[in-house]
């Protein structure tokens, strides 16, 4: 036990933490001399790009670093354990840490599907945690689990208790993980990207639930995310990390109203905006440079000095928007969707008789003009992805017409459709699973050119592939590398280059930026817009994030339960939504506006927690 000599009694105090990884290329300083604290009942947000060290910081606190490559190389992690007093977690042995982990410090991981065991029911997995830490029998543990499921507002808690992870939605899986984390009433909850890639409505409910549980149990939360809009919704204080170091920290109000560090300014500026129309999203590199020693510096020829200046510089006026609209709709439609239906049969009974249908796409009609971007937005299960894949006939439609430049894709035979494939491409959500891990990225780009007889030799195809890599801001030497050697943002750029290799007329982007950091997301979105002008293709952009769709699209389609709920120009739908469903989607978006931050702080029982 450690005597607490600090002036304030913190629940957690991290002092000069250093976490290093041993790799083939030497030592990686994932967390490099990091210090911060958390009070009882306080929520701190840790933000930064992938690789900034925020998740490794949480794994260091939990002592879940991968052995033998990862280790805490220095520092202290002082935890004020309710049962044992102030202890240094760094010095605890594994059997001692087992008492604190789960009991006093719980963690919710980013991807609930990989955190839950697919061969056990959701109820049994939560029961196992309860019985491990509490001296109660199986019957009592089951009752407590169902009570927890009710507390986290899971529908039909008794049914979900007996359900396997694959049988429930992503939002429901995340609620099961929260129930598991809350089962032993921990003093500290670490939430590592708990809402990334969730629908905005589900995200809003998860954030509300976490706030409620925090206030009821006076629990502290360490909330890790790359999205500053989410941080504004839930946190009291913010820690900004970059390359393993803390570059700025302070109250939510101070960070959002007066960011000091160029990296923080870049993160705030690169979020797609709902209140104004931007031509280009500002990016982190507009605010800062890194010198030869890896030190972050504000640019000497800094493009922008403040977030406001960046937004003003990239602002698109009403006259420009109107001119673009008029130019688009004067053309003949490139693609016409007429009464499209995609139904999936549900079989029941001994002989597999079809009892009913899931109407994934239900009588959908719209046109797309050459050079236009149509945004498809809605919650998971609304039919937007099925619609996109049906248009490409990756899923066969039940009925309706898909007219591409007057030709009905639905009536095409396989051979005709195969020839058409080079003109219609898709960029999937997960770039890693859409690239062959045993194939170099150069070969992945050349292969579709070879199949479709694009260019006359592999030499010319390689030259073109390298040009495409450079077009998407990668390098020629990347040609011989494999997918695992790249970051998520780089892999998505590779998939974009592969889609462009056939010079398509039409591209569908299916949730292609939903899992990327906001800073990388801004770069990819800007790149797609730039390439659209350069290669003159038409685009359907699918996302659950209305702010991203609003930035990318000329017109927007809001889908709900397989049908079109609302359709129109993006600005018109945002400022004057007609349906209650659209209003609900817009209301759920975390904005990060100063007025919203002020209201959130006032809701915290009438007090604002100030920085130490």
C-alpha positions in Angstrom: 0.0 0.0 0.0 1.2 3.5 -0.9 0.7 6.6 1.3 -1.2 9.2 -0.6 0.7 12.5 -0.4 -1.2 14.2 -3.2 -3.1 17.4 -2.4 -6.2 16.0 -3.8 -7.5 12.5 -3.4 -7.7 11.2 -7.0 -9.2 7.9 -7.9 -6.5 7.3 -10.5 -3.2 9.1 -11.0 -0.9 8.2 -13.9 2.6 9.6 -13.4 5.3 9.6 -16.1 4.0 6.4 -17.7 6.2 4.8 -20.4 5.0 1.8 -22.4 7.3 0.4 -25.0 7.0 -2.4 -27.6 9.9 -4.5 -28.9 9.6 -4.9 -32.6 11.8 -6.1 -35.5 12.6 -2.5 -36.3 13.6 -1.6 -32.7 11.8 -0.1 -29.7 8.5 1.7 -30.3 7.6 4.2 -27.6 3.8 3.8 -27.7 3.3 5.8 -24.5 6.1 8.2 -23.7 6.1 10.0 -20.3 2.3 10.5 -19.9 0.8 12.0 -16.7 -2.8 12.7 -15.9 -5.4 12.1 -13.2 -9.1 11.2 -12.7 -11.3 12.2 -9.8 -14.2 10.2 -8.4 -17.4 10.6 -10.6 -15.5 12.4 -13.3 -15.3 11.6 -17.0 -12.1 12.3 -18.9 -11.9 12.0 -22.7 -8.7 10.9 -24.4 -8.6 11.7 -28.1 -6.1 11.2 -30.9 -5.5 9.4 -34.1 -4.8 5.7 -34.4 -1.2 5.1 -33.1 -1.4 8.1 -30.7 -1.1 5.8 -27.7 -4.6 6.3 -26.2 -5.6 2.6 -26.3 -2.1 1.4 -25.1 -2.5 3.8 -22.1 -5.8 2.0 -21.2 -4.2 -1.5 -21.7 -1.3 -0.4 -19.5 -3.8 0.6 -16.7 -5.5 -2.8 -17.1 -2.1 -4.6 -17.4 -3.4 -6.3 -20.5 -0.3 -5.6 -22.7 0.6 -8.3 -25.2 3.4 -10.4 -23.8 6.3 -10.5 -24.3 6.6 -7.6 -26.8 4.8 -4.9 -24.7 5.9 -3.8 -21.3 5.6 -0.8 -18.9 9.1 0.7 -19.0 8.6 3.3 -16.3 6.2 5.4 -14.3 3.4 4.8 -11.7 -0.3 4.1 -12.0 -1.7 4.9 -8.6 -5.2 3.6 -8.0 -7.3 4.4 -4.9 -8.9 1.0 -4.5 -12.0 1.1 -2.2 -10.9 -2.2 -0.6 -7.1 -1.7 -0.5 -6.4 2.0 -0.5 -3.8 3.6 -2.7 -1.9 1.0 -4.7 0.6 1.1 -7.6 -0.9 -1.1 -10.4 2.5 -1.3 -12.1 3.9 -3.2 -9.1 1.0 -5.7 -8.7 1.5 -9.3 -9.7 -1.0 -11.0 -12.0 -3.0 -12.7 -9.3 -3.2 -9.4 -7.4 -4.3 -7.6 -10.5 -7.1 -10.1 -11.0 -8.9 -8.7 -8.0 -8.8 -5.1 -9.3 -9.5 -6.0 -12.9 -13.2 -6.4 -13.4 -14.0 -5.8 -9.7 -12.8 -2.2 -9.4 -11.6 -1.3 -12.9 -13.7 -2.5 -15.9 -13.2 -2.0 -19.6 -15.4 -1.9 -22.7 -13.5 -2.7 -25.8 -14.1 -1.2 -29.3 -15.4 -4.2 -31.1 -18.0 -6.1 -29.1 -18.2 -9.0 -31.6 -14.6 -9.9 -31.0 -14.9 -9.3 -27.3 -17.8 -11.7 -26.8 -17.3 -15.5 -27.2 -19.3 -16.7 -30.2 -19.9 -20.2 -28.7 -21.5 -19.0 -25.4 -24.8 -17.2 -24.9 -24.7 -13.5 -23.9 -26.2 -14.3 -20.5 -23.7 -17.0 -19.6 -20.8 -14.7 -20.4 -22.1 -12.0 -18.1 -22.9 -14.6 -15.4 -19.4 -16.0 -15.6 -17.9 -12.5 -14.7 -20.4 -12.1 -11.8 -19.7 -15.6 -10.3 -15.9 -15.0 -10.7 -16.0 -11.8 -8.6 -19.0 -12.3 -6.3 -19.8 -15.1 -4.0 -23.3 -15.9 -5.3 -24.9 -19.0 -6.8 -25.9 -19.6 -10.4 -29.6 -18.7 -9.8 -28.7 -15.4 -8.2 -26.2 -14.6 -10.9 -28.8 -15.2 -13.6 -31.3 -12.9 -11.8 -28.6 -10.2 -11.5 -27.7 -10.6 -15.2 -31.3 -10.1 -16.4 -31.6 -7.1 -14.0 -28.4 -5.6 -15.6 -29.8 -6.2 -19.1 -32.9 -4.3 -18.0 -30.8 -1.5 -16.6 -28.9 -1.1 -19.9 -32.3 -1.0 -21.7 -31.9 -4.2 -23.7 -35.2 -5.3 -25.3 -36.5 -8.7 -24.2 -33.7 -9.3 -21.7 -34.8 -12.9 -21.0 -34.5 -13.7 -24.7 -31.2 -11.9 -25.1 -29.9 -13.9 -22.1 -30.3 -17.0 -24.2 -29.1 -15.5 -27.5 -25.7 -15.9 -29.0 -23.7 -12.7 -30.0 -24.4 -13.2 -33.8 -28.1 -13.2 -33.1 -28.3 -9.6 -31.8 -27.4 -6.2 -33.3 -24.2 -4.2 -32.9 -25.8 -1.8 -30.5 -27.3 -4.6 -28.4 -23.9 -6.4 -28.3 -22.3 -3.1 -27.0 -25.0 -3.0 -24.3 -24.2 -6.6 -23.3 -20.5 -5.5 -22.9 -21.6 -2.5 -20.8 -23.7 -4.8 -18.6 -20.7 -7.1 -18.2 -18.5 -4.1 -17.3 -21.0 -2.8 -14.8 -21.8 -6.2 -13.2 -19.3 -5.7 -10.3 -20.0 -1.9 -9.9 -16.5 -0.8 -10.7 -15.1 2.5 -9.5 -13.4 3.2 -12.9 -14.8 2.3 -16.3 -12.5 2.5 -19.3 -14.4 2.7 -22.6 -12.2 2.3 -25.6 -14.0 3.6 -28.7 -17.3 2.1 -27.5 -19.4 3.8 -30.2 -17.2 3.8 -33.3 -19.1 2.6 -36.4 -22.4 2.6 -34.5 -25.4 4.4 -35.9 -25.8 7.9 -34.5 -29.1 7.0 -32.9 -27.6 3.9 -31.2 -24.5 6.0 -30.3 -26.7 8.6 -28.7 -28.5 6.0 -26.6 -25.2 4.4 -25.5 -23.8 7.8 -24.4 -27.0 8.6 -22.5 -26.8 5.2 -20.8 -23.1 5.7 -19.7 -23.9 9.2 -18.4 -26.8 7.7 -16.4 -24.8 4.9 -14.9 -21.9 7.3 -14.1 -24.3 9.6 -12.1 -26.2 6.8 -10.4 -23.1 4.9 -9.1 -20.7 7.9 -8.9 -18.4 6.0 -11.2 -15.4 7.6 -13.0 -15.1 7.1 -16.8 -12.0 7.2 -19.1 -13.6 7.6 -22.5 -11.3 6.9 -25.5 -12.3 8.1 -29.0 -11.0 9.8 -32.1 -14.2 11.8 -32.4 -14.2 15.2 -30.5 -17.9 15.6 -31.1 -18.6 12.5 -28.9 -16.1 13.9 -26.3 -18.2 17.1 -26.1 -21.3 15.0 -25.3 -19.9 13.1 -22.3 -16.6 14.3 -20.9 -15.7 16.9 -18.3 -12.0 17.1 -19.2 -10.1 16.3 -22.4 -6.6 14.9 -23.0 -5.2 15.1 -26.5 -2.6 12.6 -27.4 -0.2 12.4 -30.4 2.6 10.0 -31.0 2.5 8.6 -27.5 2.6 12.0 -25.8 0.0 14.4 -24.3 0.0 17.6 -26.3 -2.8 19.4 -24.6 -5.3 18.9 -21.8 -8.0 20.9 -20.1 -11.8 21.3 -19.6 -14.0 20.5 -22.5 -15.0 24.1 -22.7 -11.4 25.4 -22.8 -10.3 22.9 -25.4 -13.3 23.6 -27.7 -13.4 27.3 -27.2 -9.7 28.1 -27.2 -7.5 25.2 -28.4 -3.8 26.0 -28.0 -2.0 23.2 -29.8 -2.0 23.1 -33.7 -2.8 19.3 -33.5 -5.9 20.0 -31.4 -7.0 22.8 -33.8 -6.6 20.3 -36.7 -8.7 17.7 -35.0 -11.5 20.2 -34.3 -11.4 21.6 -37.8 -11.4 18.4 -39.8 -14.9 17.2 -38.6 -17.6 17.4 -41.2 -19.8 20.3 -40.4 -23.6 20.4 -40.3 -24.1 24.2 -39.9 -22.1 25.3 -43.0 -21.3 23.9 -46.5 -17.5 23.3 -47.1 -15.7 22.8 -50.4 -12.8 21.0 -48.7 -12.4 19.7 -45.2 -9.4 21.2 -43.3 -6.9 18.6 -42.3 -4.3 18.3 -39.5 -1.4 19.1 -41.9 -3.0 22.5 -42.5 -2.1 23.4 -38.9 1.2 21.7 -38.1 4.5 20.2 -39.4 6.8 17.6 -37.9 10.5 18.4 -37.9 13.4 16.0 -38.7 13.5 15.0 -35.0 9.8 14.1 -34.9 8.9 17.3 -32.9 5.5 18.8 -33.7 5.7 22.5 -34.7 3.2 25.0 -35.9 3.8 25.7 -39.6 6.0 28.7 -40.3 3.9 29.2 -43.4 0.8 28.1 -41.5 -2.1 27.9 -43.8 -4.6 28.4 -40.9 -4.1 30.0 -37.4 -7.5 29.0 -36.0 -10.4 26.6 -36.6 -12.7 29.5 -37.6 -10.2 30.7 -40.2 -10.0 27.2 -41.7 -13.8 27.0 -42.0 -14.1 30.5 -43.5 -11.4 29.7 -46.1 -13.2 26.5 -47.2 -16.7 27.9 -47.0 -18.9 27.3 -50.1 -21.4 30.1 -50.7 -25.1 29.8 -51.7 -24.5 31.0 -55.2 -21.8 28.3 -55.8 -24.2 25.6 -54.5 -27.1 26.8 -56.7 -24.8 26.9 -59.8 -23.7 23.4 -59.2 -27.2 22.1 -58.6 -28.5 23.7 -61.9 -25.6 22.2 -63.9 -26.3 18.7 -62.6 -30.1 18.5 -63.1 -29.9 19.9 -66.7 -28.4 16.5 -67.8 -30.0 13.2 -68.8 -30.0 10.8 -65.8 -27.0 8.5 -65.7 -28.8 5.9 -63.6 -32.6 5.4 -63.1 -33.9 3.2 -60.3 -37.6 2.3 -60.9 -39.7 0.5 -58.3 -36.8 -1.6 -57.1 -37.6 -4.4 -54.6 -35.2 -6.8 -52.9 -37.0 -9.4 -50.6 -35.3 -12.1 -48.6 -37.5 -15.2 -47.8 -37.9 -16.4 -44.2 -38.3 -20.2 -44.0 -40.1 -22.0 -41.2 -41.3 -25.5 -40.6 -40.0 -29.0 -41.3 -40.0 -28.6 -45.1 -38.5 -25.1 -45.2 -41.7 -23.5 -46.4 -41.5 -19.7 -46.9 -43.7 -18.1 -44.3 -42.8 -14.4 -44.9 -40.3 -12.0 -46.4 -37.8 -9.4 -45.1 -38.4 -6.4 -47.4 -34.8 -5.1 -47.4 -35.5 -2.8 -50.3 -39.2 -2.0 -50.8 -40.4 -0.1 -53.9 -37.5 2.4 -54.2 -37.3 4.8 -57.1 -34.8 7.7 -57.9 -32.5 9.1 -60.6 -28.8 10.0 -60.5 -27.3 12.5 -62.9 -23.8 12.4 -64.4 -21.1 13.7 -62.0 -23.6 13.8 -59.1 -23.1 12.2 -55.6 -26.2 10.8 -54.0 -25.9 10.2 -50.3 -27.8 7.2 -48.8 -28.2 7.6 -45.0 -30.1 5.7 -42.3 -29.7 3.3 -39.4 -28.4 -0.2 -39.7 -31.0 -2.4 -41.2 -32.7 0.4 -43.2 -31.7 -1.2 -46.5 -29.0 1.2 -47.8 -26.3 -1.4 -48.2 -28.7 -3.9 -49.8 -29.8 -1.2 -52.2 -26.2 -0.4 -53.2 -25.4 -4.1 -53.8 -28.7 -4.7 -55.6 -27.9 -1.9 -58.1 -24.6 -3.7 -58.9 -26.4 -7.0 -58.9 -24.2 -8.4 -56.2 -27.6 -9.2 -54.8 -30.4 -10.2 -57.2 -33.4 -7.9 -57.1 -36.9 -9.3 -56.6 -38.4 -6.9 -59.1 -38.0 -3.4 -60.6 -35.6 -1.8 -63.1 -32.0 -0.5 -62.9 -31.4 1.6 -66.0 -27.7 2.5 -66.5 -27.6 4.9 -69.5 -30.9 3.4 -70.7 -29.8 -0.3 -70.4 -31.7 -2.4 -67.8 -29.0 -4.1 -65.6 -31.7 -6.4 -64.2 -32.3 -8.1 -67.6 -28.6 -8.5 -68.5 -27.2 -12.0 -68.8 -24.0 -13.0 -66.9 -21.7 -12.4 -69.8 -23.1 -8.9 -70.4 -23.0 -8.1 -66.7 -19.3 -9.3 -66.5 -18.4 -6.8 -69.3 -20.2 -4.0 -67.4 -18.3 -4.7 -64.2 -15.4 -2.5 -65.2 -17.8 0.5 -65.5 -19.4 0.0 -62.1 -17.3 -0.4 -59.0 -17.7 -0.6 -55.2 -15.5 0.5 -52.3 -16.4 -1.6 -49.2 -16.4 -0.6 -45.6 -13.5 -2.7 -44.4 -10.5 -2.3 -46.6 -8.5 -5.1 -44.9 -11.1 -7.8 -45.6 -11.5 -6.6 -49.2 -7.8 -7.0 -50.0 -6.2 -10.4 -50.4 -3.6 -10.6 -47.6 -1.3 -12.9 -49.7 -1.3 -10.5 -52.7 0.8 -7.3 -52.9 -1.1 -4.2 -53.3 0.4 -3.7 -56.8 -0.9 -7.0 -57.9 -4.3 -6.2 -56.3 -4.5 -3.1 -58.6 -3.2 -4.8 -61.7 -5.4 -8.0 -61.5 -8.7 -6.3 -62.5 -6.9 -4.5 -65.3 -5.6 -7.8 -66.6 -9.0 -9.5 -66.4 -10.7 -6.7 -68.3 -7.9 -6.3 -70.9 -7.0 -2.8 -69.8 -3.7 -1.8 -71.5 -1.6 -4.2 -73.5 1.1 -5.4 -71.2 1.8 -5.9 -67.4 4.6 -3.4 -67.8 2.1 -0.7 -68.8 -0.4 -1.9 -66.2 2.3 -1.6 -63.5 3.2 1.9 -64.6 -0.5 2.9 -64.5 -0.9 1.2 -61.0 2.0 3.3 -59.7 0.5 6.4 -61.1 -2.8 5.6 -59.3 -0.9 5.0 -56.0 0.7 8.4 -56.3 -2.7 9.9 -57.2 -4.1 8.6 -53.9 -1.0 10.0 -52.0 0.9 6.7 -51.7 4.4 6.0 -53.1 5.8 3.9 -55.9 7.8 1.8 -53.4 4.5 0.7 -51.8 3.7 -1.3 -55.0 5.5 -4.5 -53.6 4.1 -4.3 -50.1 1.3 -6.3 -48.5 -2.0 -5.0 -47.0 -0.9 -5.7 -43.4 2.0 -3.2 -43.8 -0.4 -0.3 -44.1 -2.7 1.7 -41.8 -6.5 1.6 -42.1 -6.5 5.0 -44.0 -3.8 3.8 -46.4 -5.6 0.5 -47.1 -8.7 2.5 -47.9 -6.7 4.6 -50.4 -5.4 1.4 -52.0 -9.0 0.2 -52.4 -9.9 3.5 -54.1 -6.9 3.2 -56.4 -8.0 -0.3 -57.3 -11.6 0.9 -58.1 -10.2 3.7 -60.3 -7.9 1.3 -62.2 -10.7 0.4 -64.6 -11.8 4.1 -65.1 -15.4 3.4 -64.0 -18.3 5.6 -64.8 -20.1 4.8 -61.5 -18.8 4.0 -58.0 -20.6 3.0 -54.8 -18.8 3.9 -51.5 -20.4 1.6 -48.9 -19.5 3.0 -45.4 -16.0 3.5 -46.7 -14.9 5.9 -44.0 -17.0 4.9 -41.0 -14.2 3.2 -39.0 -11.5 5.8 -39.8 -10.1 8.5 -37.5 -11.7 11.9 -38.2 -8.4 13.2 -39.4 -7.8 10.3 -41.8 -11.5 10.4 -42.8 -11.2 14.1 -43.8 -8.2 13.2 -46.1 -10.1 10.3 -47.7 -13.3 12.4 -48.2 -11.3 15.2 -49.8 -9.5 12.7 -52.0 -12.8 11.1 -53.2 -14.1 14.6 -54.2 -10.9 15.5 -56.0 -10.8 12.2 -57.9 -14.5 12.6 -58.8 -13.7 15.8 -60.6 -10.5 14.3 -62.2 -12.1 11.0 -63.4 -15.6 12.4 -63.8 -17.5 9.4 -62.2 -20.9 9.4 -60.6 -21.2 8.2 -57.0 -23.5 6.8 -54.4 -22.1 7.4 -51.0 -23.6 5.2 -48.2 -23.2 6.1 -44.5 -25.0 6.1 -41.2 -23.3 9.5 -40.4 -25.5 12.3 -41.7 -22.8 14.9 -41.3 -20.4 13.0 -43.6 -23.2 12.4 -46.2 -24.1 16.1 -46.1 -20.6 17.1 -46.9 -20.1 14.5 -49.7 -23.5 14.6 -51.5 -25.4 16.9 -53.8 -28.6 15.2 -53.0 -29.5 12.9 -50.1 -31.8 10.0 -49.6 -32.9 9.0 -46.1 -33.9 5.4 -45.9 -36.0 3.6 -43.2 -37.2 0.0 -43.2 -36.4 -0.5 -46.9 -38.2 2.6 -48.1 -37.3 6.1 -49.0 -38.3 8.3 -46.0 -37.2 11.5 -47.6 -35.2 12.7 -50.6 -33.8 16.1 -51.6 -30.8 18.5 -51.6 -28.6 17.9 -48.6 -28.8 21.4 -47.2 -32.6 21.4 -47.6 -33.0 18.2 -45.7 -30.8 19.3 -42.8 -32.4 22.7 -42.4 -35.9 21.6 -43.1 -36.4 17.9 -42.5 -40.0 16.7 -43.3 -40.2 13.4 -41.6 -40.0 12.6 -37.9 -37.4 9.9 -38.6 -35.0 12.4 -40.3 -35.5 14.8 -37.4 -34.5 12.0 -35.0 -31.4 11.2 -37.0 -30.3 14.9 -37.0 -31.0 15.3 -33.3 -28.8 12.3 -32.5 -25.7 13.8 -34.2 -23.0 14.9 -31.6 -22.2 18.5 -32.8 -19.5 19.7 -30.3 -20.9 23.2 -30.5 -20.1 25.5 -27.6 -23.7 26.0 -26.7 -24.3 22.2 -26.5 -21.2 21.9 -24.3 -22.5 24.6 -22.0 -25.8 22.8 -21.6 -24.1 19.5 -21.0 -22.0 21.0 -18.3 -25.0 22.6 -16.6 -26.7 19.2 -16.6 -23.9 17.8 -14.5 -25.8 18.5 -11.3 -25.3 22.2 -11.6 -21.5 22.1 -11.3 -18.6 22.3 -13.7 -15.6 20.2 -12.9 -12.5 22.4 -13.5 -9.1 21.2 -14.4 -6.5 20.8 -11.6 
